[in-house]
Amino acid sequence: FYGAWLVTGDTPTVTKSNQLAAVLGVSTTTECPYTIASWNIGNLGKSKTQDSFDIMAKTLKSKNVDLVAVQEVTARNKFGAQAVAKLASALSDTGEDWGYIVSDATLPDSSEVERYAFLFKKSKVSVNHDNPQLLVELQDAIEREPYYGTFSFKSKVLQQNLKKTMLSINAETTKKKKKKEV
């Protein structure tokens, strides 16, 4: 298994890890190469150019990512969701068909409002479309409630699909709100 943890910036990092095997609940000795990434792209919306989408797609392809959780999709207008669609299209242009889901805007409506997204290779991952949602039970406890969805990881090696729920959160890191987020 490979675990990919991508961060905002020009040089995302990928680390090999048994943590992904533990998350998926399978043996670390089973050869099953899924790569899951989390990327805080930062204000994903109207400000991103086609060159930006192409670079992001090339980066994810170079890391062989199968599923990526994206934070900071703009939510004040339609451009955030459109940007996710453009990124999925740029990823599909690299040779694999990609799908995506985008969350509703986080609550309450404040300067911290945003959306989340999951993008995934359709050949390896599918999503339960009845399930993805914001974890609204946490909206009073933290600034931006997490987004989660249940995915099926397709595997010929394991001869079964693995269903796992993935969660994405963009925790507040400012000193004045540190206790609230933790």
C-alpha positions as CSV (number, residue, x, y, z in Angstrom):
1,F,0.0,0.0,0.0
2,Y,1.1,3.5,-0.6
3,G,-0.1,6.5,1.5
4,A,0.1,9.9,-0.1
5,W,-0.1,13.1,1.9
6,L,0.0,16.1,-0.4
7,V,0.3,19.6,0.9
8,T,-0.1,23.0,-0.6
9,G,2.9,24.1,-2.5
10,D,5.0,23.3,-5.5
11,T,6.6,20.1,-4.1
12,P,4.0,17.7,-2.7
13,T,5.4,14.8,-0.8
14,V,4.4,11.1,-0.9
15,T,5.4,8.7,1.8
16,K,5.0,4.9,1.6
17,S,3.1,3.8,4.6
18,N,1.3,0.8,6.2
19,Q,-1.2,3.3,7.6
20,L,-3.3,3.1,4.5
21,A,-3.4,-0.7,4.8
22,A,-4.7,-0.2,8.4
23,V,-7.3,2.3,7.2
24,L,-8.5,-0.1,4.5
25,G,-8.5,-3.0,6.9
26,V,-6.4,-5.3,4.9
27,S,-3.1,-7.1,5.5
28,T,0.1,-5.1,4.8
29,T,1.5,-8.2,3.0
30,T,-1.3,-8.0,0.4
31,E,-0.1,-6.3,-2.8
32,C,-2.8,-3.7,-3.4
33,P,-1.5,-0.4,-4.6
34,Y,-4.0,2.3,-3.7
35,T,-2.8,5.8,-3.3
36,I,-4.9,8.3,-1.3
37,A,-4.1,11.9,-1.1
38,S,-5.3,14.9,0.8
39,W,-4.5,18.3,-0.7
40,N,-5.4,21.8,0.6
41,I,-5.2,23.5,-2.7
42,G,-6.1,26.9,-1.3
43,N,-9.1,28.9,-2.7
44,L,-9.9,26.4,-5.5
45,G,-12.2,28.5,-7.7
46,K,-12.2,31.2,-10.3
47,S,-8.6,32.3,-9.7
48,K,-7.2,29.0,-10.9
49,T,-6.1,28.9,-14.6
50,Q,-6.1,26.0,-17.0
51,D,-2.4,25.8,-16.5
52,S,-3.0,25.4,-12.8
53,F,-5.4,22.5,-13.4
54,D,-2.9,20.9,-15.8
55,I,-0.1,21.1,-13.2
56,M,-2.3,19.7,-10.5
57,A,-3.4,16.8,-12.7
58,K,0.2,16.1,-13.7
59,T,1.3,16.1,-10.1
60,L,-1.5,13.7,-9.0
61,K,-0.7,11.5,-12.0
62,S,3.0,11.4,-11.2
63,K,2.2,10.2,-7.7
64,N,-0.3,7.6,-9.0
65,V,-3.1,8.9,-6.9
66,D,-6.4,7.0,-6.9
67,L,-8.4,9.1,-4.6
68,V,-7.8,12.7,-3.5
69,A,-9.6,14.7,-0.8
70,V,-9.5,18.5,-1.6
71,Q,-10.0,21.2,1.0
72,E,-10.7,24.9,0.5
73,V,-13.0,24.7,-2.5
74,T,-14.6,28.2,-2.7
75,A,-18.2,28.2,-1.7
76,R,-19.4,31.8,-2.1
77,N,-20.3,31.3,-5.7
78,K,-20.5,28.5,-8.4
79,F,-16.8,28.8,-9.3
80,G,-15.5,26.4,-6.7
81,A,-17.6,23.5,-7.9
82,Q,-16.8,24.4,-11.5
83,A,-13.1,24.3,-10.6
84,V,-13.4,20.8,-9.3
85,A,-15.1,19.8,-12.5
86,K,-12.2,21.4,-14.5
87,L,-9.6,19.5,-12.3
88,A,-11.5,16.2,-12.9
89,S,-11.4,17.0,-16.7
90,A,-7.7,17.7,-16.6
91,L,-7.1,14.5,-14.7
92,S,-9.1,12.6,-17.3
93,D,-7.0,14.2,-20.0
94,T,-4.0,12.3,-18.5
95,G,-5.4,9.0,-19.6
96,E,-7.7,7.8,-16.8
97,D,-11.4,8.6,-16.3
98,W,-11.9,10.5,-13.1
99,G,-15.1,11.2,-11.2
100,Y,-15.8,13.7,-8.4
101,I,-18.2,14.8,-5.6
102,V,-18.4,18.2,-4.1
103,S,-19.8,19.0,-0.6
104,D,-22.4,21.6,0.3
105,A,-21.0,24.8,1.8
106,T,-19.8,24.5,5.4
107,L,-21.9,26.1,8.1
108,P,-22.4,28.6,9.5
109,D,-22.2,31.1,6.6
110,S,-19.0,33.0,7.7
111,S,-15.7,34.1,6.3
112,E,-14.5,30.5,6.9
113,V,-17.2,29.0,4.6
114,E,-15.8,26.5,2.0
115,R,-16.6,23.3,0.3
116,Y,-14.7,20.0,0.1
117,A,-14.3,17.6,-2.8
118,F,-13.2,14.0,-3.4
119,L,-11.8,13.1,-6.9
120,F,-11.3,9.5,-7.8
121,K,-10.1,7.2,-10.6
122,K,-13.3,5.5,-11.8
123,S,-11.3,2.3,-12.7
124,K,-10.3,1.8,-9.1
125,V,-12.7,3.7,-6.9
126,S,-16.5,4.3,-6.8
127,V,-18.5,6.4,-4.4
128,N,-21.8,5.7,-2.7
129,H,-23.7,8.8,-3.9
130,D,-26.3,8.5,-1.2
131,N,-23.7,8.9,1.5
132,P,-21.3,11.9,1.1
133,Q,-22.2,14.7,3.5
134,L,-20.9,17.2,5.9
135,L,-20.6,16.0,9.5
136,V,-23.1,18.7,10.7
137,E,-23.1,17.3,14.2
138,L,-19.7,19.1,14.6
139,Q,-20.7,22.5,13.3
140,D,-21.0,24.1,16.7
141,A,-17.8,22.5,18.0
142,I,-15.5,23.4,15.1
143,E,-15.2,26.2,12.5
144,R,-15.6,24.0,9.4
145,E,-17.3,20.7,9.8
146,P,-15.6,17.7,8.1
147,Y,-16.9,16.0,4.9
148,Y,-17.1,12.3,4.5
149,G,-18.1,9.7,2.0
150,T,-18.1,5.9,1.6
151,F,-16.0,4.6,-1.3
152,S,-15.5,1.1,-2.8
153,F,-12.0,0.3,-3.7
154,K,-12.0,-2.2,-6.6
155,S,-9.5,-5.0,-6.3
156,K,-8.8,-7.9,-8.6
157,V,-5.9,-9.0,-6.3
158,L,-8.2,-9.2,-3.3
159,Q,-11.1,-10.5,-5.4
160,Q,-13.5,-8.2,-3.6
161,N,-14.4,-4.5,-3.3
162,L,-13.3,-2.8,0.0
163,K,-15.9,-0.3,1.3
164,K,-14.3,2.4,3.5
165,T,-15.5,5.8,4.7
166,M,-13.0,8.6,4.2
167,L,-13.2,11.9,6.0
168,S,-11.7,15.3,5.1
169,I,-11.3,18.2,7.5
170,N,-9.7,21.6,7.3
171,A,-9.0,22.4,10.9
172,E,-8.5,26.0,12.0
173,T,-4.9,26.7,13.0
174,T,-5.1,30.3,14.3
175,K,-4.0,30.8,17.9
176,K,-7.2,32.4,18.9
177,K,-9.3,29.3,18.0
178,K,-6.8,26.5,18.7
179,K,-8.7,25.1,21.7
180,K,-12.0,25.0,19.8
181,E,-10.6,23.0,16.9
182,V,-8.7,20.5,19.1
